[in-house]
Amino acid sequence: MASTCEYRPQYARYKGAKCARNVAGRCAWVETPTLKACLANNS
């Protein structure tokens, strides 16, 4: 898959977020309470 490497302001909510393997073995964002609150308030 190709990427245009564009940065969008909404990506800032993931700054400091952690990426780890999920139950399916794929890399995914760990949904911490802080990240969940940010996503809920800034959607």
Secondary structure, DSSP 8 states (H G I E B T S, - for coil): --------GGGGGGTT--EEE-TTS-EEE---HHHHHHHHH--
